[in-house]
Amino acid sequence: MTNLEILLKKIELIEYKYKKIREIESSHKKFNIFSILRNKSDEVNLHSKFIYELINPMGSHGMKDSFLNLFLDIIRIEDYRYENFKVYREKYNIDILLLSKTKAIIIENKIYTNEHSNQLERYFDIIKDKGYKDENIKIIYLTLFGSEPESLRDKSINISYRDEIREWINKSILLVARYPNIRESLIQYLELIENLTYKTNNRGFIMETKELLLQDNNLKTILKIQPAITEAKIEIQLIFWKKLLEYLKNKGYEFDFYNINGDRTLESSVRRYYIKKKNNRDYGIELHISKNLYFFIEIRKNIYYGYYFDGEVDEHLVSILDKIDIDWEKPYWKYPTNKLNFEDFNDNILNLINKDKLKNTILDIGDEVIYLIESFNKEKEE
């Protein structure tokens, strides 16, 4: 065996060990008081309520402003920690609102929904009308993975459960190590977040693998194969697009490639996706449906698809779209049943290496796309 093969085998054994540990742990983690009492994605009655309780200096935790100050440090507005904030929930319909004499923090919390009706702009105007200056109003837009809001993008601080909230809860657990009631509540809430954001406790695997890589020339060996890993990712995504285009074309739907980054081919956009840091999103395939209405399949982190208007929205076509029997994420687009995250390379992406699983994925997405198009055409004819 080569040095690389030996190294990869050692990493595989470490991963196997921690996989077994996670399986044992998961049997105990089935009991989670948060998910028992509430739907795990309940923004208002679970997440906003719990976060509010933690950051409120008057909260029942008795830690005064410790959690709040840690939160402000993590979202990098440390200068606000010297304010004497009062914390409100659902005041002026704002999920969480912090007010001092001169400063305000608006926290808008979204799990599986998006901002609607320019919420942030309305909330900003409400607080401004209360006498707060523009520069003293901070807007925190909290989502699972750090999505951007529809309004006030230049003013909002975008944070995620996956990163900032997870870090905050982890550090908060250390703060209350001597207080078992609070500590165990935070640990269970952290488990809930990791479940929502597809994070598993890989800390042990990461640290042990790190130690292995720091031995001898192991890190040098791994770095040599990084270009090959990038090429493999490019190839997997390209095969996905080509097979999907081929399937749709055979069904009579010939989609065209599009992008906003200046690339002329799908291949160059896919390559840019993994190599360039800027302007590497917003490309996909589209089909002209009616007037200025198009059906698109696009990638950012995940594959998603649906309808968009190129220009002015046609209300008659909207009325037809509204009749389609589908649960849209947001009018009018959705994710496939099994999310395909080509950035983080989740398990659904790794499954595409298997020809049979790739075929099934193409069938699932292709058939749903065709259903959405044919449903529109059927409603239009009636």
C-alpha positions in Angstrom: 0.0 0.0 0.0 1.2 3.5 -0.7 1.6 6.1 2.1 -1.6 7.8 0.9 -3.6 4.6 1.0 -2.3 3.8 4.5 -3.3 7.4 5.6 -6.7 7.2 4.1 -7.3 3.8 5.8 -6.3 5.2 9.2 -8.8 8.1 8.7 -11.4 5.6 7.6 -10.9 3.7 10.9 -11.1 6.9 13.0 -14.4 7.8 11.2 -15.8 4.3 11.8 -15.0 4.5 15.5 -16.8 7.8 15.9 -19.7 6.6 13.8 -20.2 3.9 16.3 -20.0 6.4 19.2 -22.6 8.6 17.5 -24.9 5.6 17.1 -24.7 4.9 20.8 -25.2 8.5 21.7 -28.1 8.9 19.3 -30.1 6.3 21.2 -29.9 8.6 24.3 -30.5 11.8 22.4 -33.9 10.6 21.3 -35.2 12.1 24.5 -35.1 15.9 24.0 -37.5 18.0 26.0 -37.6 20.7 23.4 -38.7 18.5 20.5 -41.1 16.6 22.8 -43.0 19.8 23.9 -42.8 21.7 20.6 -42.2 21.1 16.9 -38.4 21.5 16.5 -38.8 24.1 13.8 -41.3 26.3 15.8 -39.9 29.8 15.4 -42.1 31.6 17.8 -43.0 29.3 20.6 -39.7 27.4 20.8 -36.7 29.2 19.3 -37.6 32.8 19.8 -38.9 32.1 23.2 -35.8 30.3 24.4 -33.3 32.8 22.8 -35.3 35.6 24.4 -35.1 34.0 27.8 -31.3 33.6 27.5 -30.5 37.1 26.3 -32.8 38.8 28.7 -30.8 40.0 31.7 -33.9 39.5 33.8 -34.4 35.9 32.6 -35.0 33.1 35.0 -31.5 31.7 34.4 -30.1 34.2 37.0 -27.0 34.8 34.9 -27.9 38.5 34.4 -26.3 39.8 31.2 -23.8 37.1 30.7 -25.6 35.3 27.8 -26.4 38.7 26.2 -22.9 40.0 26.3 -21.6 36.7 24.9 -24.2 36.9 22.1 -23.2 40.5 21.3 -19.5 39.5 21.1 -20.2 36.6 18.7 -22.2 38.8 16.3 -19.5 41.5 16.6 -21.3 44.4 18.1 -19.3 44.4 21.3 -19.8 48.1 21.8 -23.5 47.5 22.5 -22.7 45.4 25.6 -22.4 48.5 27.7 -26.0 49.4 27.1 -28.7 48.9 29.7 -31.0 46.9 27.5 -34.6 45.9 28.1 -35.6 42.8 26.1 -39.0 42.3 24.6 -40.7 39.5 22.7 -43.3 40.2 20.0 -43.2 44.0 20.8 -44.5 45.8 17.6 -44.7 42.2 16.1 -40.8 42.0 16.3 -39.6 38.5 17.3 -37.1 39.9 19.8 -36.4 43.5 20.5 -33.7 45.1 22.7 -34.0 48.7 23.7 -31.8 51.0 25.7 -32.2 54.8 25.9 -30.2 55.4 22.7 -29.7 52.0 21.0 -32.0 49.3 19.6 -31.4 45.7 18.3 -34.1 44.1 16.2 -33.9 40.3 15.9 -36.0 38.6 13.2 -36.0 34.9 13.5 -36.7 32.6 10.5 -36.5 28.8 10.4 -38.2 27.5 7.2 -39.9 30.7 6.2 -38.6 33.9 4.6 -39.1 37.6 5.2 -42.3 38.8 3.8 -44.0 42.2 3.2 -40.6 44.0 3.8 -40.8 43.1 7.5 -37.3 44.4 8.3 -38.0 47.8 6.6 -41.3 48.2 8.5 -39.7 47.2 11.8 -36.8 49.6 11.2 -39.2 52.5 10.5 -41.2 51.7 13.6 -38.1 51.9 15.9 -36.9 55.0 14.0 -40.3 56.6 14.7 -39.7 56.0 18.4 -36.7 58.4 18.3 -33.8 56.1 17.6 -31.2 57.2 15.1 -30.5 55.2 12.0 -26.9 54.4 13.0 -28.1 53.2 16.5 -30.5 50.6 15.2 -29.0 47.1 14.5 -31.0 44.5 12.6 -30.1 40.9 13.2 -31.6 38.5 10.6 -31.4 34.9 12.0 -31.9 31.9 9.7 -30.8 28.3 9.7 -27.9 28.8 7.3 -27.4 32.6 7.1 -29.8 33.6 4.3 -30.2 37.2 3.3 -33.4 39.1 3.8 -35.5 40.6 1.0 -35.3 44.1 2.4 -32.6 46.2 4.1 -29.8 43.9 3.0 -27.2 46.6 3.4 -28.3 47.2 7.0 -28.9 43.7 8.3 -26.4 41.4 10.1 -27.1 37.9 8.8 -26.4 35.2 11.3 -27.3 31.5 11.4 -28.2 28.7 13.8 -25.6 26.6 12.1 -22.7 29.0 13.0 -23.3 31.9 15.4 -26.1 30.4 17.5 -24.3 27.1 17.7 -21.2 28.9 18.8 -23.1 31.0 21.3 -24.8 27.9 22.9 -21.5 26.0 23.0 -19.8 28.9 24.9 -22.8 29.4 27.1 -22.6 25.8 28.2 -19.0 26.5 29.5 -20.4 29.6 31.4 -22.9 27.5 33.3 -20.8 24.3 33.8 -21.4 24.5 37.6 -25.2 24.9 37.2 -26.6 21.5 36.0 -30.2 22.6 35.3 -29.2 25.4 32.9 -26.3 23.4 31.5 -28.4 20.4 30.6 -31.1 22.6 29.0 -28.5 24.3 26.8 -27.0 20.9 25.8 -30.4 19.6 24.7 -31.0 22.9 22.8 -27.6 22.5 21.1 -28.6 19.0 20.1 -31.8 20.3 18.6 -29.8 23.0 16.6 -27.4 20.3 15.3 -30.3 18.2 14.2 -31.9 21.2 12.4 -28.7 22.2 10.6 -27.6 18.7 9.8 -24.6 19.0 12.1 -23.5 15.9 14.1 -21.0 15.8 16.9 -17.8 15.2 14.8 -15.6 17.0 17.3 -13.8 13.8 18.3 -13.3 12.7 14.8 -12.0 16.1 13.7 -9.5 16.4 16.6 -8.2 12.8 16.2 -7.8 13.2 12.5 -6.0 16.6 13.1 -3.5 14.8 15.3 -2.9 12.2 12.6 -2.4 14.8 9.9 0.2 16.6 12.1 2.3 13.4 12.2 5.2 12.9 9.8 4.3 14.2 6.3 0.6 13.2 6.4 -0.6 16.8 6.0 1.6 17.3 3.0 0.3 14.1 1.5 -3.4 15.2 1.9 -2.7 18.7 0.5 -1.4 17.1 -2.7 -4.8 15.5 -3.4 -6.9 18.6 -2.8 -6.9 19.5 -6.5 -8.2 16.0 -7.2 -11.0 16.4 -4.7 -12.0 19.7 -6.4 -12.0 18.0 -9.8 -14.1 15.1 -8.4 -16.7 17.6 -7.0 -16.8 19.4 -10.4 -17.3 16.1 -12.2 -20.1 15.0 -9.8 -22.0 18.2 -10.3 -21.5 18.2 -14.1 -22.8 14.7 -14.4 -25.9 15.7 -12.4 -26.7 18.6 -14.7 -26.0 16.5 -17.9 -28.2 13.6 -16.8 -31.0 15.9 -15.7 -30.9 17.8 -19.0 -30.8 14.6 -20.9 -33.8 13.2 -19.0 -35.9 16.3 -19.5 -35.0 16.5 -23.2 -36.1 12.9 -23.7 -39.4 13.9 -22.1 -39.8 16.8 -24.6 -38.5 19.6 -22.4 -35.4 21.2 -23.8 -34.0 23.6 -21.2 -31.3 26.2 -21.9 -28.3 27.1 -19.7 -28.2 30.5 -18.1 -26.0 32.4 -15.6 -25.3 35.9 -14.3 -21.5 35.5 -14.0 -20.5 35.9 -17.6 -19.7 32.2 -18.3 -20.6 30.8 -21.7 -21.0 27.2 -20.7 -22.4 25.1 -17.9 -19.0 23.5 -17.5 -17.3 26.8 -16.8 -19.9 27.9 -14.3 -19.5 24.6 -12.4 -15.8 25.0 -12.4 -16.1 28.6 -11.1 -18.5 27.3 -8.4 -15.6 25.3 -6.7 -12.6 27.4 -7.7 -13.7 31.1 -7.6 -14.8 32.8 -4.4 -16.7 35.6 -6.1 -19.6 35.5 -8.6 -19.8 31.8 -8.4 -23.6 31.4 -7.8 -26.9 31.9 -9.7 -26.6 29.7 -12.7 -28.8 26.8 -13.9 -31.2 25.9 -16.7 -34.5 27.4 -17.7 -37.5 26.8 -20.0 -39.7 29.4 -21.5 -43.3 28.7 -20.4 -45.6 31.5 -21.4 -45.2 35.2 -22.2 -42.4 36.3 -19.7 -42.8 33.3 -17.4 -40.0 30.8 -17.1 -39.4 27.6 -15.3 -35.9 27.4 -13.8 -33.6 24.9 -12.0 -30.8 26.8 -10.2 -28.0 26.3 -7.7 -26.8 28.3 -4.8 -25.9 26.1 -2.0 -28.8 23.8 -2.8 -30.6 22.9 -6.0 -34.0 24.5 -6.1 -36.5 25.1 -8.9 -39.7 26.8 -9.8 -41.2 29.7 -11.8 -40.0 33.3 -12.3 -41.1 36.3 -14.3 -38.6 38.0 -16.5 -39.9 41.6 -16.0 -43.4 42.6 -15.0 -45.5 40.1 -13.1 -48.5 38.9 -15.1 -51.4 38.6 -12.6 -53.3 36.2 -14.9 -50.3 33.8 -14.9 -50.0 34.2 -11.1 -53.6 33.1 -10.7 -52.8 29.9 -12.7 -49.6 29.3 -10.6 -51.7 29.6 -7.4 -53.9 26.7 -8.5 -51.0 24.2 -8.8 -51.2 21.7 -5.9 -47.8 22.1 -4.4 -46.3 23.3 -1.2 -44.0 26.1 -2.4 -41.1 27.2 -0.1 -41.8 30.7 -1.4 -43.9 31.6 -4.5 -42.9 30.1 -6.7 -40.0 27.8 -6.0 -39.1 24.8 -3.9 -36.3 22.4 -2.9 -36.5 18.7 -4.0 -37.6 16.3 -1.3 -34.0 15.3 -0.6 -32.0 18.5 -0.5 -28.9 18.5 -2.8 -26.2 20.7 -1.1 -23.4 20.9 -3.6 -21.4 23.3 -1.4 -21.2 21.2 1.8 -21.5 17.9 -0.2 -24.1 16.3 2.0 -24.9 12.6 1.9 -27.5 13.1 -0.9 -24.7 14.5 -3.1 -22.3 11.7 -2.2 -25.0 9.2 -3.2 -24.8 10.6 -6.7 -21.6 8.7 -7.2 -23.7 5.5 -7.2 -25.2 5.1 -10.7 -28.5 3.7 -9.4 -28.9 6.4 -6.8 -28.0 9.1 -9.3 -30.7 7.6 -11.7 -33.3 7.7 -8.9 -32.4 11.3 -8.0 -32.8 12.4 -11.6 -36.1 10.6 -11.9 -37.4 12.2 -8.7 -36.4 15.7 -9.6 -37.2 15.4 -13.3 -40.7 14.0 -12.7 -41.5 16.7 -10.2 -40.3 19.4 -12.6 -42.5 17.9 -15.4 -45.4 17.7 -13.0 -45.1 21.4 -12.2 -44.9 22.4 -15.8 -47.7 20.1 -16.9 -49.9 21.3 -14.0 -49.4 24.8 -15.2 -50.3 24.0 -18.8 -53.4 22.0 -17.6 -54.7 24.9 -15.5 -54.0 27.3 -18.3 -56.1 25.3 -20.7 -59.1 25.1 -18.4 
